Amino acid sequence: MSTSNATYKVQGMTCGHCVNSVATEIRRIDGVTAVEVDLATGTVIVSSSGPIEDDTVRAAVDEAGYEVVT
Amino acid sequence: MSTSNATYKVQGMTCGHCVNSVATEIRRIDGVTAVEVDLATGTVIVSSSGPIEDDTVRAAVDEAGYEVVT
């Protein structure tokens, strides 16, 4: 099985609760197999079984109350 | 019914999730009727139907993962 990885920068996360909120929403996306979040840099790495639309990830982050900036 | 009010300063809260965690733990204390948290200053005001031991509030805040500093 091939794996896709995409990296995003998320603005506004200030603590572990924020990290959990973002990761939880992204994990709900169909095909997502893993989510890594670095709080200090706002970097979010999304692994999936196939490519995922950026807009889908943006919507999930928005749902958690944060914003993808790049 | 008389109401007691006590004010604490809590360190480490960075966002609304932190505020909710602290408020939720303090509300579990027997006799607590209301909890107000100001994120910017870390001020927590606890209203209760009678006096509550500071140590009880400290333990609740600790349980939430934060610390009462004054």
Backbone of each chain as nested JSON, in Angstrom:
{
  "chains": [
    {"id": "A", "residues": [
      {"number": 1, "name": "MET", "atoms": {"N": [0.84, -1.206, 0.0], "CA": [0.0, 0.0, 0.0], "C": [0.872, 1.252, 0.0]}},
      {"number": 2, "name": "SER", "atoms": {"N": [0.64, 2.145, -0.932], "CA": [1.394, 3.395, -0.96], "C": [0.823, 4.371, 0.066]}},
      {"number": 3, "name": "THR", "atoms": {"N": [1.679, 5.258, 0.524], "CA": [1.254, 6.256, 1.5], "C": [1.543, 7.654, 0.978]}},
      {"number": 4, "name": "SER", "atoms": {"N": [0.58, 8.541, 1.102], "CA": [0.794, 9.946, 0.762], "C": [1.072, 10.729, 2.033]}},
      {"number": 5, "name": "ASN", "atoms": {"N": [1.975, 11.694, 1.934], "CA": [2.245, 12.578, 3.066], "C": [2.087, 14.021, 2.615]}},
      {"number": 6, "name": "ALA", "atoms": {"N": [1.427, 14.815, 3.405], "CA": [1.287, 16.235, 3.093], "C": [1.547, 17.027, 4.367]}},
      {"number": 7, "name": "THR", "atoms": {"N": [2.214, 18.165, 4.215], "CA": [2.559, 18.989, 5.368], "C": [1.84, 20.325, 5.306]}},
      {"number": 8, "name": "TYR", "atoms": {"N": [1.292, 20.738, 6.418], "CA": [0.569, 22.004, 6.518], "C": [1.101, 22.803, 7.697]}},
      {"number": 9, "name": "LYS", "atoms": {"N": [0.879, 24.102, 7.634], "CA": [1.193, 24.965, 8.777], "C": [-0.124, 25.479, 9.318]}},
      {"number": 10, "name": "VAL", "atoms": {"N": [-0.357, 25.228, 10.603], "CA": [-1.622, 25.634, 11.232], "C": [-1.354, 26.719, 12.266]}},
      {"number": 11, "name": "GLN", "atoms": {"N": [-2.183, 27.746, 12.216], "CA": [-2.036, 28.897, 13.09], "C": [-2.981, 28.812, 14.285]}},
      {"number": 12, "name": "GLY", "atoms": {"N": [-2.493, 29.202, 15.448], "CA": [-3.385, 29.394, 16.585], "C": [-3.356, 28.323, 17.653]}},
      {"number": 13, "name": "MET", "atoms": {"N": [-2.631, 27.222, 17.415], "CA": [-2.575, 26.176, 18.438], "C": [-1.637, 26.631, 19.558]}},
      {"number": 14, "name": "THR", "atoms": {"N": [-2.126, 26.574, 20.791], "CA": [-1.316, 27.056, 21.908], "C": [-0.987, 25.99, 22.944]}},
      {"number": 15, "name": "CYS", "atoms": {"N": [-1.636, 24.847, 22.877], "CA": [-1.388, 23.839, 23.914], "C": [-1.767, 22.452, 23.395]}},
      {"number": 16, "name": "GLY", "atoms": {"N": [-1.542, 21.469, 24.232], "CA": [-1.831, 20.092, 23.856], "C": [-3.289, 19.837, 23.521]}},
      {"number": 17, "name": "HIS", "atoms": {"N": [-4.191, 20.595, 24.172], "CA": [-5.608, 20.453, 23.845], "C": [-5.867, 20.853, 22.401]}},
      {"number": 18, "name": "CYS", "atoms": {"N": [-5.215, 21.944, 21.982], "CA": [-5.372, 22.423, 20.6], "C": [-4.86, 21.371, 19.629]}},
      {"number": 19, "name": "VAL", "atoms": {"N": [-3.711, 20.805, 19.95], "CA": [-3.121, 19.759, 19.114], "C": [-4.096, 18.586, 18.974]}},
      {"number": 20, "name": "ASN", "atoms": {"N": [-4.675, 18.181, 20.094], "CA": [-5.634, 17.071, 20.06], "C": [-6.852, 17.393, 19.207]}},
      {"number": 21, "name": "SER", "atoms": {"N": [-7.344, 18.62, 19.33], "CA": [-8.528, 19.013, 18.557], "C": [-8.25, 18.935, 17.066]}},
      {"number": 22, "name": "VAL", "atoms": {"N": [-7.113, 19.474, 16.652], "CA": [-6.749, 19.469, 15.239], "C": [-6.532, 18.04, 14.752]}},
      {"number": 23, "name": "ALA", "atoms": {"N": [-5.773, 17.272, 15.504], "CA": [-5.473, 15.895, 15.086], "C": [-6.74, 15.056, 15.001]}},
      {"number": 24, "name": "THR", "atoms": {"N": [-7.634, 15.239, 15.951], "CA": [-8.88, 14.472, 15.958], "C": [-9.721, 14.762, 14.723]}},
      {"number": 25, "name": "GLU", "atoms": {"N": [-9.837, 16.036, 14.364], "CA": [-10.639, 16.388, 13.183], "C": [-9.999, 15.837, 11.908]}},
      {"number": 26, "name": "ILE", "atoms": {"N": [-8.69, 15.946, 11.801], "CA": [-8.027, 15.462, 10.577], "C": [-8.122, 13.941, 10.471]}},
      {"number": 27, "name": "ARG", "atoms": {"N": [-8.034, 13.249, 11.606], "CA": [-8.118, 11.777, 11.582], "C": [-9.476, 11.284, 11.074]}},
      {"number": 28, "name": "ARG", "atoms": {"N": [-10.478, 12.16, 11.16], "CA": [-11.82, 11.764, 10.682], "C": [-11.914, 11.729, 9.167]}},
      {"number": 29, "name": "ILE", "atoms": {"N": [-10.933, 12.324, 8.488], "CA": [-10.982, 12.362, 7.024], "C": [-10.748, 10.951, 6.476]}},
      {"number": 30, "name": "ASP", "atoms": {"N": [-11.562, 10.578, 5.541], "CA": [-11.462, 9.261, 4.915], "C": [-10.089, 9.077, 4.276]}},
      {"number": 31, "name": "GLY", "atoms": {"N": [-9.405, 7.99, 4.608], "CA": [-8.112, 7.699, 4.019], "C": [-6.924, 8.102, 4.875]}},
      {"number": 32, "name": "VAL", "atoms": {"N": [-7.168, 8.949, 5.876], "CA": [-6.062, 9.383, 6.746], "C": [-5.625, 8.226, 7.638]}},
      {"number": 33, "name": "THR", "atoms": {"N": [-4.313, 7.993, 7.655], "CA": [-3.788, 6.881, 8.448], "C": [-3.001, 7.362, 9.668]}},
      {"number": 34, "name": "ALA", "atoms": {"N": [-2.488, 8.594, 9.604], "CA": [-1.724, 9.126, 10.737], "C": [-1.66, 10.644, 10.656]}},
      {"number": 35, "name": "VAL", "atoms": {"N": [-1.6, 11.275, 11.829], "CA": [-1.454, 12.727, 11.901], "C": [-0.389, 13.037, 12.944]}},
      {"number": 36, "name": "GLU", "atoms": {"N": [0.594, 13.838, 12.538], "CA": [1.613, 14.297, 13.491], "C": [1.532, 15.803, 13.577]}},
      {"number": 37, "name": "VAL", "atoms": {"N": [1.52, 16.319, 14.8], "CA": [1.436, 17.769, 14.997], "C": [2.591, 18.228, 15.87]}},
      {"number": 38, "name": "ASP", "atoms": {"N": [3.292, 19.25, 15.41], "CA": [4.323, 19.876, 16.232], "C": [3.803, 21.222, 16.714]}},
      {"number": 39, "name": "LEU", "atoms": {"N": [3.534, 21.283, 17.998], "CA": [2.918, 22.485, 18.571], "C": [3.799, 23.717, 18.392]}},
      {"number": 40, "name": "ALA", "atoms": {"N": [5.097, 23.571, 18.626], "CA": [6.001, 24.722, 18.613], "C": [6.021, 25.419, 17.258]}},
      {"number": 41, "name": "THR", "atoms": {"N": [5.969, 24.642, 16.193], "CA": [6.069, 25.223, 14.851], "C": [4.718, 25.306, 14.138]}},
      {"number": 42, "name": "GLY", "atoms": {"N": [3.713, 24.619, 14.653], "CA": [2.418, 24.584, 13.993], "C": [2.38, 23.644, 12.801]}},
      {"number": 43, "name": "THR", "atoms": {"N": [3.416, 22.834, 12.666], "CA": [3.499, 21.925, 11.526], "C": [2.618, 20.691, 11.736]}},
      {"number": 44, "name": "VAL", "atoms": {"N": [1.839, 20.378, 10.718], "CA": [0.969, 19.203, 10.769], "C": [1.302, 18.317, 9.577]}},
      {"number": 45, "name": "ILE", "atoms": {"N": [1.669, 17.065, 9.836], "CA": [1.963, 16.118, 8.765], "C": [0.844, 15.082, 8.715]}},
      {"number": 46, "name": "VAL", "atoms": {"N": [0.218, 15.008, 7.553], "CA": [-0.913, 14.099, 7.379], "C": [-0.493, 12.955, 6.461]}},
      {"number": 47, "name": "SER", "atoms": {"N": [-0.578, 11.741, 6.972], "CA": [-0.31, 10.559, 6.16], "C": [-1.632, 9.923, 5.771]}},
      {"number": 48, "name": "SER", "atoms": {"N": [-1.703, 9.45, 4.532], "CA": [-2.969, 8.876, 4.071], "C": [-2.702, 7.776, 3.046]}},
      {"number": 49, "name": "SER", "atoms": {"N": [-3.702, 6.968, 2.843], "CA": [-3.561, 5.834, 1.925], "C": [-3.605, 6.293, 0.469]}},
      {"number": 50, "name": "GLY", "atoms": {"N": [-3.988, 7.539, 0.231], "CA": [-3.977, 8.131, -1.103], "C": [-3.993, 9.637, -0.955]}},
      {"number": 51, "name": "PRO", "atoms": {"N": [-3.863, 10.371, -2.055], "CA": [-3.856, 11.837, -1.974], "C": [-5.164, 12.372, -1.391]}},
      {"number": 52, "name": "ILE", "atoms": {"N": [-5.062, 13.43, -0.605], "CA": [-6.239, 14.08, -0.026], "C": [-6.236, 15.545, -0.451]}},
      {"number": 53, "name": "GLU", "atoms": {"N": [-7.385, 16.042, -0.833], "CA": [-7.503, 17.444, -1.237], "C": [-7.113, 18.359, -0.082]}},
      {"number": 54, "name": "ASP", "atoms": {"N": [-6.325, 19.391, -0.393], "CA": [-5.958, 20.375, 0.629], "C": [-7.189, 20.991, 1.274]}},
      {"number": 55, "name": "ASP", "atoms": {"N": [-8.21, 21.226, 0.451], "CA": [-9.418, 21.869, 0.982], "C": [-10.106, 20.998, 2.042]}},
      {"number": 56, "name": "THR", "atoms": {"N": [-9.965, 19.695, 1.901], "CA": [-10.552, 18.785, 2.886], "C": [-9.841, 18.933, 4.23]}},
      {"number": 57, "name": "VAL", "atoms": {"N": [-8.518, 19.043, 4.163], "CA": [-7.737, 19.22, 5.387], "C": [-8.013, 20.603, 5.988]}},
      {"number": 58, "name": "ARG", "atoms": {"N": [-8.063, 21.614, 5.105], "CA": [-8.368, 22.969, 5.58], "C": [-9.706, 23.012, 6.308]}},
      {"number": 59, "name": "ALA", "atoms": {"N": [-10.695, 22.322, 5.757], "CA": [-12.037, 22.317, 6.367], "C": [-12.004, 21.632, 7.735]}},
      {"number": 60, "name": "ALA", "atoms": {"N": [-11.213, 20.57, 7.857], "CA": [-11.118, 19.846, 9.129], "C": [-10.452, 20.721, 10.187]}},
      {"number": 61, "name": "VAL", "atoms": {"N": [-9.4, 21.413, 9.778], "CA": [-8.692, 22.3, 10.712], "C": [-9.614, 23.445, 11.13]}},
      {"number": 62, "name": "ASP", "atoms": {"N": [-10.345, 23.965, 10.164], "CA": [-11.309, 25.028, 10.445], "C": [-12.366, 24.544, 11.437]}},
      {"number": 63, "name": "GLU", "atoms": {"N": [-12.81, 23.323, 11.239], "CA": [-13.817, 22.718, 12.122], "C": [-13.306, 22.661, 13.568]}},
      {"number": 64, "name": "ALA", "atoms": {"N": [-12.008, 22.433, 13.71], "CA": [-11.397, 22.369, 15.044], "C": [-11.22, 23.757, 15.644]}},
      {"number": 65, "name": "GLY", "atoms": {"N": [-11.376, 24.791, 14.811], "CA": [-11.274, 26.162, 15.31], "C": [-9.946, 26.838, 15.012]}},
      {"number": 66, "name": "TYR", "atoms": {"N": [-9.205, 26.298, 14.039], "CA": [-7.89, 26.838, 13.691], "C": [-7.826, 27.061, 12.188]}},
      {"number": 67, "name": "GLU", "atoms": {"N": [-6.663, 27.525, 11.734], "CA": [-6.558, 27.889, 10.329], "C": [-5.27, 27.374, 9.719]}},
      {"number": 68, "name": "VAL", "atoms": {"N": [-5.383, 26.768, 8.535], "CA": [-4.198, 26.399, 7.757], "C": [-3.696, 27.653, 7.062]}},
      {"number": 69, "name": "VAL", "atoms": {"N": [-2.422, 28.0, 7.295], "CA": [-1.894, 29.209, 6.673], "C": [-1.008, 28.894, 5.457]}},
      {"number": 70, "name": "THR", "atoms": {"N": [-0.391, 27.735, 5.446], "CA": [0.36, 27.313, 4.254], "C": [0.232, 25.802, 4.104]}}
    ]},
    {"id": "B", "residues": [
      {"number": 1, "name": "MET", "atoms": {"N": [-29.479, 31.782, 51.26], "CA": [-28.227, 31.005, 51.218], "C": [-27.036, 31.941, 51.027]}},
      {"number": 2, "name": "SER", "atoms": {"N": [-26.063, 31.839, 51.888], "CA": [-24.86, 32.663, 51.74], "C": [-23.957, 32.055, 50.677]}},
      {"number": 3, "name": "THR", "atoms": {"N": [-23.162, 32.909, 50.065], "CA": [-22.229, 32.454, 49.041], "C": [-20.809, 32.86, 49.421]}},
      {"number": 4, "name": "SER", "atoms": {"N": [-19.885, 31.928, 49.286], "CA": [-18.473, 32.247, 49.478], "C": [-17.822, 32.459, 48.122]}},
      {"number": 5, "name": "ASN", "atoms": {"N": [-16.905, 33.414, 48.062], "CA": [-16.128, 33.631, 46.842], "C": [-14.65, 33.585, 47.176]}},
      {"number": 6, "name": "ALA", "atoms": {"N": [-13.895, 32.895, 46.368], "CA": [-12.449, 32.856, 46.566], "C": [-11.783, 33.047, 45.217]}},
      {"number": 7, "name": "THR", "atoms": {"N": [-10.678, 33.771, 45.205], "CA": [-9.977, 34.063, 43.96], "C": [-8.601, 33.419, 43.971]}},
      {"number": 8, "name": "TYR", "atoms": {"N": [-8.255, 32.805, 42.871], "CA": [-6.954, 32.14, 42.725], "C": [-6.294, 32.613, 41.443]}},
      {"number": 9, "name": "LYS", "atoms": {"N": [-4.974, 32.458, 41.408], "CA": [-4.234, 32.719, 40.164], "C": [-3.685, 31.381, 39.695]}},
      {"number": 10, "name": "VAL", "atoms": {"N": [-4.034, 31.032, 38.456], "CA": [-3.618, 29.737, 37.903], "C": [-2.636, 29.97, 36.757]}},
      {"number": 11, "name": "GLN", "atoms": {"N": [-1.559, 29.207, 36.789], "CA": [-0.493, 29.338, 35.804], "C": [-0.63, 28.279, 34.703]}},
      {"number": 12, "name": "GLY", "atoms": {"N": [-0.367, 28.685, 33.466], "CA": [-0.221, 27.71, 32.396], "C": [-1.382, 27.596, 31.425]}},
      {"number": 13, "name": "MET", "atoms": {"N": [-2.487, 28.284, 31.698], "CA": [-3.622, 28.194, 30.776], "C": [-3.319, 29.05, 29.546]}},
      {"number": 14, "name": "THR", "atoms": {"N": [-3.457, 28.457, 28.368], "CA": [-3.105, 29.189, 27.143], "C": [-4.274, 29.372, 26.188]}},
      {"number": 15, "name": "CYS", "atoms": {"N": [-5.363, 28.677, 26.408], "CA": [-6.473, 28.781, 25.455], "C": [-7.78, 28.383, 26.114]}},
      {"number": 16, "name": "GLY", "atoms": {"N": [-8.852, 28.474, 25.35], "CA": [-10.168, 28.152, 25.871], "C": [-10.317, 26.713, 26.341]}},
      {"number": 17, "name": "HIS", "atoms": {"N": [-9.552, 25.801, 25.703], "CA": [-9.587, 24.409, 26.149], "C": [-9.052, 24.29, 27.57]}},
      {"number": 18, "name": "CYS", "atoms": {"N": [-7.973, 25.042, 27.843], "CA": [-7.374, 25.032, 29.178], "C": [-8.367, 25.571, 30.201]}},
      {"number": 19, "name": "VAL", "atoms": {"N": [-9.02, 26.646, 29.845], "CA": [-10.027, 27.252, 30.716], "C": [-11.118, 26.236, 31.035]}},
      {"number": 20, "name": "ASN", "atoms": {"N": [-11.588, 25.54, 30.011], "CA": [-12.642, 24.542, 30.22], "C": [-12.177, 23.416, 31.132]}},
      {"number": 21, "name": "SER", "atoms": {"N": [-10.934, 22.974, 30.947], "CA": [-10.407, 21.885, 31.778], "C": [-10.384, 22.286, 33.248]}},
      {"number": 22, "name": "VAL", "atoms": {"N": [-9.873, 23.483, 33.504], "CA": [-9.779, 23.965, 34.879], "C": [-11.174, 24.152, 35.479]}},
      {"number": 23, "name": "ALA", "atoms": {"N": [-12.054, 24.805, 34.73], "CA": [-13.402, 25.072, 35.241], "C": [-14.158, 23.772, 35.509]}},
      {"number": 24, "name": "THR", "atoms": {"N": [-13.989, 22.808, 34.615], "CA": [-14.684, 21.521, 34.783], "C": [-14.235, 20.808, 36.056]}},
      {"number": 25, "name": "GLU", "atoms": {"N": [-12.942, 20.797, 36.312], "CA": [-12.443, 20.122, 37.518], "C": [-12.916, 20.833, 38.789]}},
      {"number": 26, "name": "ILE", "atoms": {"N": [-12.884, 22.159, 38.772], "CA": [-13.297, 22.902, 39.972], "C": [-14.798, 22.736, 40.224]}},
      {"number": 27, "name": "ARG", "atoms": {"N": [-15.589, 22.683, 39.161], "CA": [-17.041, 22.53, 39.322], "C": [-17.407, 21.202, 39.984]}},
      {"number": 28, "name": "ARG", "atoms": {"N": [-16.492, 20.235, 39.905], "CA": [-16.767, 18.928, 40.519], "C": [-16.673, 18.956, 42.041]}},
      {"number": 29, "name": "ILE", "atoms": {"N": [-16.073, 20.025, 42.575], "CA": [-15.909, 20.109, 44.029], "C": [-17.275, 20.316, 44.678]}},
      {"number": 30, "name": "ASP", "atoms": {"N": [-17.521, 19.556, 45.715], "CA": [-18.781, 19.645, 46.441], "C": [-18.997, 21.059, 46.975]}},
      {"number": 31, "name": "GLY", "atoms": {"N": [-20.14, 21.648, 46.674], "CA": [-20.467, 22.974, 47.182], "C": [-20.213, 24.1, 46.199]}},
      {"number": 32, "name": "VAL", "atoms": {"N": [-19.427, 23.824, 45.151], "CA": [-19.139, 24.867, 44.166], "C": [-20.385, 25.161, 43.341]}},
      {"number": 33, "name": "THR", "atoms": {"N": [-20.703, 26.453, 43.233], "CA": [-21.906, 26.851, 42.499], "C": [-21.574, 27.553, 41.184]}},
      {"number": 34, "name": "ALA", "atoms": {"N": [-20.372, 28.142, 41.103], "CA": [-19.989, 28.826, 39.868], "C": [-18.473, 28.981, 39.8]}},
      {"number": 35, "name": "VAL", "atoms": {"N": [-17.943, 28.966, 38.582], "CA": [-16.511, 29.179, 38.374], "C": [-16.357, 30.156, 37.212]}},
      {"number": 36, "name": "GLU", "atoms": {"N": [-15.579, 31.207, 37.465], "CA": [-15.268, 32.165, 36.398], "C": [-13.775, 32.165, 36.181]}},
      {"number": 37, "name": "VAL", "atoms": {"N": [-13.364, 32.064, 34.919], "CA": [-11.937, 32.036, 34.604], "C": [-11.625, 33.135, 33.6]}},
      {"number": 38, "name": "ASP", "atoms": {"N": [-10.598, 33.92, 33.914], "CA": [-10.113, 34.912, 32.951], "C": [-8.778, 34.419, 32.398]}},
      {"number": 39, "name": "LEU", "atoms": {"N": [-8.816, 34.045, 31.147], "CA": [-7.626, 33.448, 30.523], "C": [-6.436, 34.404, 30.52]}},
      {"number": 40, "name": "ALA", "atoms": {"N": [-6.682, 35.664, 30.192], "CA": [-5.593, 36.633, 30.029], "C": [-4.783, 36.807, 31.313]}},
      {"number": 41, "name": "THR", "atoms": {"N": [-5.463, 36.807, 32.442], "CA": [-4.78, 37.05, 33.714], "C": [-4.568, 35.772, 34.526]}},
      {"number": 42, "name": "GLY", "atoms": {"N": [-5.226, 34.684, 34.143], "CA": [-5.13, 33.446, 34.913], "C": [-5.968, 33.471, 36.179]}},
      {"number": 43, "name": "THR", "atoms": {"N": [-6.819, 34.475, 36.3], "CA": [-7.636, 34.614, 37.507], "C": [-8.824, 33.656, 37.48]}},
      {"number": 44, "name": "VAL", "atoms": {"N": [-9.012, 32.941, 38.59], "CA": [-10.132, 32.01, 38.713], "C": [-10.933, 32.397, 39.951]}},
      {"number": 45, "name": "ILE", "atoms": {"N": [-12.213, 32.675, 39.767], "CA": [-13.08, 33.011, 40.895], "C": [-14.041, 31.852, 41.129]}},
      {"number": 46, "name": "VAL", "atoms": {"N": [-13.984, 31.334, 42.336], "CA": [-14.808, 30.178, 42.688], "C": [-15.897, 30.614, 43.656]}},
      {"number": 47, "name": "SER", "atoms": {"N": [-17.125, 30.423, 43.274], "CA": [-18.256, 30.703, 44.167], "C": [-18.776, 29.378, 44.717]}},
      {"number": 48, "name": "SER", "atoms": {"N": [-19.135, 29.399, 45.983], "CA": [-19.598, 28.153, 46.599], "C": [-20.617, 28.448, 47.696]}},
      {"number": 49, "name": "SER", "atoms": {"N": [-21.354, 27.425, 48.053], "CA": [-22.408, 27.578, 49.054], "C": [-21.829, 27.69, 50.465]}},
      {"number": 50, "name": "GLY", "atoms": {"N": [-20.547, 27.403, 50.621], "CA": [-19.844, 27.562, 51.892], "C": [-18.36, 27.601, 51.607]}},
      {"number": 51, "name": "PRO", "atoms": {"N": [-17.54, 27.864, 52.611], "CA": [-16.092, 27.949, 52.396], "C": [-15.525, 26.621, 51.886]}},
      {"number": 52, "name": "ILE", "atoms": {"N": [-14.551, 26.72, 51.005], "CA": [-13.884, 25.526, 50.482], "C": [-12.393, 25.647, 50.771]}},
      {"number": 53, "name": "GLU", "atoms": {"N": [-11.8, 24.555, 51.2], "CA": [-10.357, 24.554, 51.489], "C": [-9.571, 24.888, 50.225]}},
      {"number": 54, "name": "ASP", "atoms": {"N": [-8.575, 25.759, 50.374], "CA": [-7.706, 26.084, 49.247], "C": [-7.075, 24.827, 48.652]}},
      {"number": 55, "name": "ASP", "atoms": {"N": [-6.698, 23.91, 49.532], "CA": [-6.041, 22.687, 49.051], "C": [-6.948, 21.868, 48.131]}},
      {"number": 56, "name": "THR", "atoms": {"N": [-8.235, 21.948, 48.368], "CA": [-9.19, 21.223, 47.526], "C": [-9.207, 21.819, 46.122]}},
      {"number": 57, "name": "VAL", "atoms": {"N": [-9.172, 23.152, 46.066], "CA": [-9.143, 23.834, 44.774], "C": [-7.8, 23.574, 44.079]}},
      {"number": 58, "name": "ARG", "atoms": {"N": [-6.71, 23.658, 44.857], "CA": [-5.385, 23.38, 44.292], "C": [-5.316, 21.979, 43.673]}},
      {"number": 59, "name": "ALA", "atoms": {"N": [-5.912, 21.023, 44.366], "CA": [-5.892, 19.639, 43.879], "C": [-6.686, 19.511, 42.576]}},
      {"number": 60, "name": "ALA", "atoms": {"N": [-7.803, 20.227, 42.495], "CA": [-8.64, 20.178, 41.282], "C": [-7.89, 20.788, 40.101]}},
      {"number": 61, "name": "VAL", "atoms": {"N": [-7.233, 21.912, 40.345], "CA": [-6.472, 22.582, 39.292], "C": [-5.313, 21.68, 38.85]}},
      {"number": 62, "name": "ASP", "atoms": {"N": [-4.665, 21.062, 39.816], "CA": [-3.573, 20.133, 39.516], "C": [-4.078, 18.973, 38.666]}},
      {"number": 63, "name": "GLU", "atoms": {"N": [-5.246, 18.486, 39.02], "CA": [-5.877, 17.376, 38.276], "C": [-6.084, 17.759, 36.812]}},
      {"number": 64, "name": "ALA", "atoms": {"N": [-6.401, 19.023, 36.59], "CA": [-6.616, 19.518, 35.214], "C": [-5.29, 19.711, 34.472]}},
      {"number": 65, "name": "GLY", "atoms": {"N": [-4.183, 19.67, 35.232], "CA": [-2.874, 19.796, 34.596], "C": [-2.253, 21.182, 34.718]}},
      {"number": 66, "name": "TYR", "atoms": {"N": [-2.758, 21.981, 35.677], "CA": [-2.26, 23.345, 35.858], "C": [-1.917, 23.556, 37.318]}},
      {"number": 67, "name": "GLU", "atoms": {"N": [-1.477, 24.772, 37.636], "CA": [-0.999, 25.022, 38.994], "C": [-1.539, 26.326, 39.534]}},
      {"number": 68, "name": "VAL", "atoms": {"N": [-2.028, 26.282, 40.781], "CA": [-2.402, 27.506, 41.485], "C": [-1.131, 28.131, 42.028]}},
      {"number": 69, "name": "VAL", "atoms": {"N": [-0.875, 29.402, 41.658], "CA": [0.351, 30.048, 42.128], "C": [0.081, 31.005, 43.288]}},
      {"number": 70, "name": "THR", "atoms": {"N": [-1.111, 31.565, 43.363], "CA": [-1.478, 32.396, 44.521], "C": [-2.959, 32.194, 44.82]}}
    ]}
  ]
}
